Amino acid sequence: MRHRSLLILTTALTTGALTLSACGSRDDKGGGDNSDGKNTTVVIGVDAPLTGDLSALGQGIKNSAELAVNTANKAKEVPGVTFALKPLDDQAQPTSGQQNATKLAGDKQVLGIVGPLNSSVAQSMQQVAQSNNVALISPANTTPDLTQGKDWKQNNRKRQFTTYFRTSTTDEVQGAFGGQYAYEKIKAKTVYIIDDQKTYGVGLAAAFAAKFTSLGGKVLGNEHVNPDDRDFKAIVSKAKTANPDLVFYGGEYPAAAPLSQQIKDGGLKAPLMGGDGMYSADYINLNKKSAGDYATSVGKPVEELGSAKKFITDYKAAGYKDRYEAYGGSTYDAAWALVQAVKKVVADNNGKLPDNARAKVVEALNKVSFNGVTGTVGFDQYGDTTNTMITAYQVDSNTWKSRHSAEYKR
């Protein structure tokens, strides 16, 4: 699946200090002239599932981006610029994501968009962002195709969209980590794989299987379900007959939770394992028998990062009723990357936004580097994050507890 990959185990916590700021967005082609002494408004769009089954993750994304914007304004991070947030709900649907991207791109004050959550939604938004030269930065997309093209598996990698970036690492990294963790740490030698047929779930399951089998593991079965399915009794019966050491699910928590519970109810003792789409507190809330299950997620848990202390404190102080969830830190960093890009563009143009501000922001993003919530933030030649840390979690005492972290290098 990969070309000469290596997992480098690490136990050191990232402790780099961080003065958290915020992020903003800016306008399409020009931007307002602030020569009269008044601030120019720069809008950052947000696209995420704010309602529906995945709203817990979506609300965490919106809140974290809002926190970044508010912090930037309070700190006057970019002189002469006031940032505003414009969140839109995609309900995890590609069609809605495309419509939102079109709407945001049509707003001349929007200089960048944070989101989306789902890789399948991103596929519907990328061309719109590219056509309008507006930066699109996802804190959660993990499908390698989005940045490196469909031939990345043959190590024929080519950047697909110059306006697309992400602060989360890819399934090439996460899947490999999960496969190695399952084989070496969980000690599973056999696995039954299920995916939800969506871009994210299929890609993650494939990357997991490739690494797991390369180490000597065996896949006993491979099933496909629909993301809206909630009755898995037939598949559970097949899995029970195969009697695997582990069941792996490529998909998200709304389906993973009942799948896990039905696995236990069906008498199969194997734990369920998934990726960051399963790593949510709502997975535990929806599943009374989640104890012992595993999930991987991008980065290290922010609670273990010295660089995230201020983010956590400020998030709590802001009084958000929804948790920042798995992508809070990476969302803040995505928004802050836009702020830094705007800051450079303004500084390079004598304190004002240029007429081609969107193009300049995209250009600046390629060179952005700062100490963020999740560690050092920067992008490689494909628009992928240079931070490739992954963490494995297990449900223990009704909460996700981190078990192991590793950094992947291609």
VEXDREN-2710 file (C-alpha; in Angstrom, 1 decimal):
% VEXDREN-2710
k/r/px/py/pz
1/MET/0.0/0.0/0.0
2/ARG/2.9/2.3/0.8
3/HIS/6.4/2.9/-0.5
4/ARG/9.0/2.0/2.1
5/SER/6.9/3.1/5.1
6/LEU/8.2/3.3/8.6
7/LEU/6.5/3.6/11.9
8/ILE/8.6/5.4/14.4
9/LEU/7.4/4.8/18.0
10/THR/7.5/7.8/20.2
11/THR/6.6/8.4/23.8
12/ALA/7.7/12.0/24.2
13/LEU/4.9/14.5/24.6
14/THR/5.0/17.6/22.6
15/THR/5.5/20.4/25.1
16/GLY/6.3/23.4/22.8
17/ALA/4.8/26.6/24.2
18/LEU/2.1/28.2/22.2
19/THR/0.5/31.6/22.3
20/LEU/-2.8/30.8/20.9
21/SER/-4.3/33.2/18.4
22/ALA/-7.1/32.9/16.1
23/CYS/-7.9/32.7/12.5
24/GLY/-9.8/34.6/10.1
25/SER/-10.9/34.6/6.7
26/ARG/-10.8/37.1/4.1
27/ASP/-12.4/38.2/0.9
28/ASP/-12.5/36.8/-2.5
29/LYS/-10.7/39.0/-4.9
30/GLY/-9.9/42.1/-3.2
31/GLY/-11.0/42.9/0.2
32/GLY/-11.9/46.2/1.7
33/ASP/-9.6/49.2/1.8
34/ASN/-8.8/50.2/5.3
35/SER/-7.0/53.3/4.4
36/ASP/-9.7/55.3/6.1
37/GLY/-8.7/53.9/9.5
38/LYS/-11.5/51.5/9.8
39/ASN/-11.1/47.7/10.0
40/THR/-11.6/45.5/7.0
41/THR/-13.8/42.5/7.7
42/VAL/-12.4/39.1/6.6
43/VAL/-14.7/36.2/6.7
44/ILE/-13.7/32.6/7.4
45/GLY/-16.3/30.1/6.2
46/VAL/-16.9/26.8/8.0
47/ASP/-18.5/23.7/6.4
48/ALA/-19.4/20.9/8.7
49/PRO/-22.4/18.7/9.7
50/LEU/-24.0/21.0/12.3
51/THR/-27.1/18.8/12.4
52/GLY/-27.7/15.1/11.9
53/ASP/-25.9/12.0/13.1
54/LEU/-22.4/13.5/13.0
55/SER/-23.4/16.9/14.5
56/ALA/-21.3/16.2/17.7
57/LEU/-18.1/16.3/15.5
58/GLY/-19.5/19.2/13.4
59/GLN/-20.3/21.4/16.4
60/GLY/-16.9/20.8/17.8
61/ILE/-15.4/22.0/14.5
62/LYS/-17.6/25.1/14.4
63/ASN/-16.9/26.0/18.0
64/SER/-13.1/25.6/17.7
65/ALA/-13.0/27.8/14.6
66/GLU/-15.1/30.4/16.3
67/LEU/-12.8/30.3/19.3
68/ALA/-9.8/31.0/16.9
69/VAL/-11.6/33.9/15.3
70/ASN/-12.6/35.5/18.6
71/THR/-9.1/35.1/20.0
72/ALA/-7.6/36.7/16.8
73/ASN/-9.9/39.7/17.1
74/LYS/-9.2/40.1/20.8
75/ALA/-5.4/40.0/20.3
76/LYS/-5.7/42.2/17.2
77/GLU/-3.6/39.6/15.5
78/VAL/-3.8/41.3/12.1
79/PRO/-3.8/45.1/12.4
80/GLY/-6.7/46.6/10.5
81/VAL/-8.5/43.3/10.1
82/THR/-11.6/42.0/12.0
83/PHE/-12.3/38.4/11.4
84/ALA/-15.9/37.0/11.2
85/LEU/-17.1/33.4/11.0
86/LYS/-19.7/32.1/8.5
87/PRO/-20.7/28.5/9.4
88/LEU/-22.8/26.4/7.1
89/ASP/-24.4/23.0/7.7
90/ASP/-23.6/20.2/5.2
91/GLN/-25.3/17.4/7.1
92/ALA/-22.4/15.2/5.9
93/GLN/-23.9/15.2/2.4
94/PRO/-21.7/15.9/-0.6
95/THR/-24.4/17.8/-2.4
96/SER/-24.9/20.2/0.5
97/GLY/-21.1/20.6/0.8
98/GLN/-20.9/21.7/-2.8
99/GLN/-23.7/24.1/-2.4
100/ASN/-22.1/25.6/0.7
101/ALA/-18.8/25.9/-1.1
102/THR/-20.5/27.8/-3.9
103/LYS/-22.3/30.1/-1.5
104/LEU/-19.1/30.9/0.5
105/ALA/-17.0/31.4/-2.6
106/GLY/-19.6/33.9/-3.8
107/ASP/-19.0/36.0/-0.7
108/LYS/-16.3/38.5/-1.6
109/GLN/-15.2/38.7/2.1
110/VAL/-14.5/35.0/2.4
111/LEU/-10.8/34.3/2.1
112/GLY/-10.8/30.7/3.2
113/ILE/-13.0/27.8/4.3
114/VAL/-12.4/25.5/7.3
115/GLY/-13.8/22.0/6.7
116/PRO/-15.3/19.7/5.8
117/LEU/-15.5/16.8/8.1
118/ASN/-16.1/14.0/5.5
119/SER/-13.8/13.1/2.7
120/SER/-16.7/12.4/0.4
121/VAL/-18.0/16.0/1.0
122/ALA/-14.5/17.4/0.3
123/GLN/-14.6/15.7/-3.1
124/SER/-17.7/17.8/-4.0
125/MET/-16.1/21.0/-2.7
126/GLN/-12.6/20.9/-4.0
127/GLN/-13.3/22.0/-7.6
128/VAL/-15.5/24.8/-6.4
129/ALA/-12.8/26.1/-4.2
130/GLN/-10.2/25.7/-6.9
131/SER/-12.3/27.6/-9.5
132/ASN/-12.8/30.5/-7.1
133/ASN/-9.2/30.4/-5.9
134/VAL/-10.4/30.2/-2.2
135/ALA/-8.4/28.1/0.3
136/LEU/-10.1/25.0/1.7
137/ILE/-8.5/23.6/4.8
138/SER/-10.0/20.5/6.4
139/PRO/-9.2/19.5/10.0
140/ALA/-10.6/16.0/9.5
141/ASN/-10.3/14.7/5.9
142/THR/-8.0/11.6/5.7
143/THR/-8.5/10.1/2.2
144/PRO/-5.1/10.3/0.4
145/ASP/-6.7/10.7/-3.0
146/LEU/-7.8/14.2/-2.1
147/THR/-4.3/15.6/-2.2
148/GLN/-2.1/13.0/-3.9
149/GLY/-4.5/11.5/-6.6
150/LYS/-5.7/8.0/-7.1
151/ASP/-2.3/6.6/-8.1
152/TRP/-0.7/7.4/-4.7
153/LYS/-0.7/3.6/-3.9
154/GLN/1.8/3.1/-6.8
155/ASN/3.8/6.0/-5.4
156/ASN/2.7/8.1/-8.3
157/ARG/1.7/11.1/-6.3
158/LYS/0.5/14.4/-7.8
159/ARG/-1.2/17.3/-6.1
160/GLN/-4.8/17.5/-7.2
161/PHE/-5.9/21.0/-6.1
162/THR/-3.6/23.9/-5.2
163/THR/-6.2/25.5/-3.0
164/TYR/-6.8/22.4/-0.8
165/PHE/-5.0/21.8/2.5
166/ARG/-5.6/19.7/5.6
167/THR/-4.3/19.7/9.2
168/SER/-5.1/16.0/9.7
169/THR/-2.9/13.2/8.4
170/THR/-4.1/10.7/5.8
171/ASP/-5.5/7.1/6.0
172/GLU/-2.2/5.9/4.5
173/VAL/-0.8/6.9/7.8
174/GLN/-3.8/6.1/10.1
175/GLY/-4.6/2.8/8.4
176/ALA/-1.0/1.6/8.6
177/PHE/-0.8/2.6/12.2
178/GLY/-4.0/0.8/13.0
179/GLY/-2.9/-2.4/11.2
180/GLN/0.4/-2.5/13.0
181/TYR/-1.2/-1.7/16.3
182/ALA/-3.7/-4.5/15.9
183/TYR/-1.1/-7.0/15.0
184/GLU/1.7/-6.0/17.4
185/LYS/-0.1/-4.5/20.4
186/ILE/-3.5/-6.1/20.5
187/LYS/-1.9/-9.3/19.3
188/ALA/-4.7/-10.0/16.8
189/LYS/-3.8/-12.5/14.1
190/THR/-7.1/-12.6/12.3
191/VAL/-9.6/-9.9/11.5
192/TYR/-13.0/-9.5/10.0
193/ILE/-13.3/-6.2/8.0
194/ILE/-16.5/-4.2/7.5
195/ASP/-16.8/-0.8/5.7
196/ASP/-19.6/1.6/5.0
197/GLN/-18.8/2.0/1.3
198/LYS/-18.0/5.7/1.8
199/THR/-14.8/7.3/0.6
200/TYR/-13.3/7.5/4.1
201/GLY/-14.4/4.1/5.3
202/VAL/-13.3/2.2/2.3
203/GLY/-9.9/3.8/2.2
204/LEU/-9.3/3.4/5.9
205/ALA/-10.2/-0.3/5.8
206/ALA/-8.0/-0.9/2.8
207/ALA/-5.0/0.7/4.4
208/PHE/-5.6/-1.2/7.6
209/ALA/-5.8/-4.5/5.8
210/ALA/-2.7/-3.9/3.7
211/LYS/-0.6/-3.3/6.8
212/PHE/-2.1/-6.0/8.9
213/THR/-1.6/-8.7/6.2
214/SER/1.9/-7.5/5.4
215/LEU/2.8/-8.3/9.0
216/GLY/1.4/-11.8/8.8
217/GLY/-2.2/-11.2/9.8
218/LYS/-5.1/-12.8/8.0
219/VAL/-8.4/-11.3/6.8
220/LEU/-11.2/-13.8/7.4
221/GLY/-14.0/-11.8/5.7
222/ASN/-14.8/-8.5/4.1
223/GLU/-18.3/-7.1/4.2
224/HIS/-19.9/-3.8/3.0
225/VAL/-22.8/-2.0/4.7
226/ASN/-24.6/1.3/4.1
227/PRO/-23.8/4.2/6.5
228/ASP/-27.5/4.4/7.5
229/ASP/-27.7/0.7/8.4
230/ARG/-28.4/-0.1/12.1
231/ASP/-29.3/-3.8/11.9
232/PHE/-26.1/-5.9/11.5
233/LYS/-27.4/-9.2/12.8
234/ALA/-26.7/-11.0/9.4
235/ILE/-23.1/-9.8/9.2
236/VAL/-22.5/-10.4/12.9
237/SER/-23.6/-14.0/12.3
238/LYS/-21.1/-14.4/9.5
239/ALA/-18.4/-12.8/11.6
240/LYS/-19.2/-15.1/14.5
241/THR/-18.8/-18.2/12.3
242/ALA/-15.4/-16.9/11.1
243/ASN/-14.4/-16.3/14.8
244/PRO/-11.8/-13.5/14.3
245/ASP/-9.6/-12.0/17.0
246/LEU/-10.7/-8.5/16.0
247/VAL/-13.5/-6.9/13.9
248/PHE/-12.4/-3.7/12.0
249/TYR/-15.0/-1.1/10.9
250/GLY/-14.2/1.5/8.3
251/GLY/-16.9/4.1/9.0
252/GLU/-18.3/6.5/11.6
253/TYR/-19.7/6.2/15.1
254/PRO/-23.5/6.4/14.4
255/ALA/-23.2/2.9/12.7
256/ALA/-20.2/1.7/14.6
257/ALA/-22.0/1.9/18.0
258/PRO/-24.9/-0.4/17.2
259/LEU/-22.5/-2.7/15.3
260/SER/-20.3/-3.1/18.4
261/GLN/-23.3/-3.7/20.6
262/GLN/-24.7/-6.4/18.2
263/ILE/-21.3/-8.0/18.0
264/LYS/-21.4/-8.5/21.8
265/ASP/-25.0/-9.5/21.9
266/GLY/-24.4/-12.0/19.2
267/GLY/-21.8/-13.8/21.3
268/LEU/-18.7/-12.8/19.4
269/LYS/-16.0/-11.8/21.9
270/ALA/-13.8/-9.9/19.5
271/PRO/-13.5/-6.2/20.1
272/LEU/-14.4/-3.7/17.4
273/MET/-11.7/-1.3/16.1
274/GLY/-12.1/1.7/13.8
275/GLY/-10.6/5.0/13.0
276/ASP/-11.1/8.7/13.9
277/GLY/-14.7/8.5/12.6
278/MET/-15.4/6.2/15.5
279/TYR/-13.4/8.2/18.0
280/SER/-16.2/10.2/19.6
281/ALA/-17.7/10.4/23.1
282/ASP/-21.0/9.8/21.4
283/TYR/-19.8/6.4/20.3
284/ILE/-19.7/5.4/24.0
285/ASN/-23.0/7.2/24.8
286/LEU/-24.7/5.2/22.0
287/ASN/-23.1/1.9/22.9
288/LYS/-23.6/0.3/26.4
289/LYS/-21.2/-2.5/25.5
290/SER/-18.3/-0.4/24.1
291/ALA/-15.8/-1.4/26.8
292/GLY/-12.6/-2.8/25.3
293/ASP/-13.2/-1.4/21.8
294/TYR/-10.4/0.5/20.0
295/ALA/-10.1/3.5/17.7
296/THR/-7.3/5.4/16.1
297/SER/-7.3/9.2/15.7
298/VAL/-5.0/11.7/14.1
299/GLY/-2.5/13.5/16.3
300/LYS/-2.0/13.0/20.0
301/PRO/-4.8/13.6/22.5
302/VAL/-4.8/17.4/23.1
303/GLU/-5.2/16.7/26.8
304/GLU/-1.6/15.3/26.7
305/LEU/-0.1/18.2/24.8
306/GLY/1.5/21.2/26.6
307/SER/0.8/23.2/23.4
308/ALA/-2.9/22.7/23.8
309/LYS/-3.3/23.8/27.4
310/LYS/-4.5/27.3/26.5
311/PHE/-6.9/26.0/23.9
312/ILE/-8.5/23.7/26.4
313/THR/-8.7/26.4/29.0
314/ASP/-10.2/29.0/26.6
315/TYR/-12.6/26.5/25.1
316/LYS/-14.0/25.7/28.6
317/ALA/-14.1/29.4/29.5
318/ALA/-16.1/30.2/26.3
319/GLY/-18.9/28.0/27.7
320/TYR/-19.6/25.9/24.7
321/LYS/-22.2/23.2/25.4
322/ASP/-20.7/20.8/22.9
323/ARG/-17.3/19.2/23.3
324/TYR/-14.4/20.1/21.0
325/GLU/-14.3/16.3/20.1
326/ALA/-11.6/14.7/18.0
327/TYR/-11.0/17.7/15.7
328/GLY/-11.0/20.7/18.0
329/GLY/-7.3/21.2/18.0
330/SER/-6.8/20.5/14.3
331/THR/-9.7/22.9/13.5
332/TYR/-8.2/25.7/15.6
333/ASP/-4.9/25.1/13.8
334/ALA/-6.6/25.2/10.4
335/ALA/-8.2/28.5/11.2
336/TRP/-5.0/29.9/12.7
337/ALA/-3.2/28.9/9.5
338/LEU/-5.6/31.1/7.6
339/VAL/-5.0/33.9/10.1
340/GLN/-1.3/33.6/9.6
341/ALA/-1.7/33.6/5.8
342/VAL/-3.9/36.7/6.0
343/LYS/-1.4/38.4/8.3
344/LYS/1.5/37.8/5.8
345/VAL/-0.6/39.0/2.9
346/VAL/-1.6/42.2/4.7
347/ALA/2.0/42.8/5.9
348/ASP/3.4/42.3/2.4
349/ASN/0.9/44.9/0.9
350/ASN/1.6/47.8/3.2
351/GLY/-1.1/46.9/5.8
352/LYS/-3.9/46.4/3.4
353/LEU/-5.6/43.5/1.5
354/PRO/-4.5/43.4/-2.1
355/ASP/-7.0/43.0/-5.0
356/ASN/-5.9/39.4/-5.5
357/ALA/-6.1/38.5/-1.8
358/ARG/-7.5/35.0/-2.2
359/ALA/-4.6/34.0/-4.5
360/LYS/-2.1/35.5/-2.1
361/VAL/-3.6/33.7/0.9
362/VAL/-3.3/30.4/-0.9
363/GLU/0.3/31.2/-1.8
364/ALA/1.0/32.1/1.8
365/LEU/-0.5/28.9/3.2
366/ASN/2.1/26.9/1.4
367/LYS/4.7/28.5/3.5
368/VAL/2.9/28.7/6.8
369/SER/4.7/27.3/9.8
370/PHE/3.9/27.8/13.5
371/ASN/3.5/26.1/16.8
372/GLY/-0.1/25.2/17.0
373/VAL/-2.5/23.4/19.3
374/THR/-1.5/20.0/17.9
375/GLY/2.2/20.8/17.5
376/THR/4.1/22.2/14.6
377/VAL/1.7/23.2/11.8
378/GLY/2.9/23.2/8.2
379/PHE/2.0/21.7/4.8
380/ASP/4.0/19.6/2.3
381/GLN/4.0/19.8/-1.5
382/TYR/0.6/18.1/-1.7
383/GLY/-1.1/20.3/0.9
384/ASP/-0.9/17.6/3.5
385/THR/0.0/18.3/7.1
386/THR/3.6/17.6/8.1
387/ASN/2.4/16.4/11.5
388/THR/1.9/12.6/11.1
389/MET/1.3/11.6/14.7
390/ILE/-1.4/9.0/15.3
391/THR/-2.8/7.7/18.6
392/ALA/-4.6/4.5/19.5
393/TYR/-7.4/4.7/22.1
394/GLN/-9.4/2.1/24.0
395/VAL/-12.7/2.4/25.8
396/ASP/-12.0/2.0/29.5
397/SER/-14.3/3.0/32.4
398/ASN/-16.7/4.7/30.0
399/THR/-14.2/6.9/28.3
400/TRP/-11.6/6.8/25.5
401/LYS/-8.1/6.4/27.0
402/SER/-4.9/6.8/24.9
403/ARG/-2.8/3.6/24.7
404/HIS/-0.1/4.3/22.2
405/SER/1.2/7.0/19.8
406/ALA/3.4/6.8/16.7
407/GLU/4.7/9.0/14.0
408/TYR/4.7/7.8/10.4
409/LYS/7.2/8.7/7.8
410/ARG/6.9/7.8/4.2
END
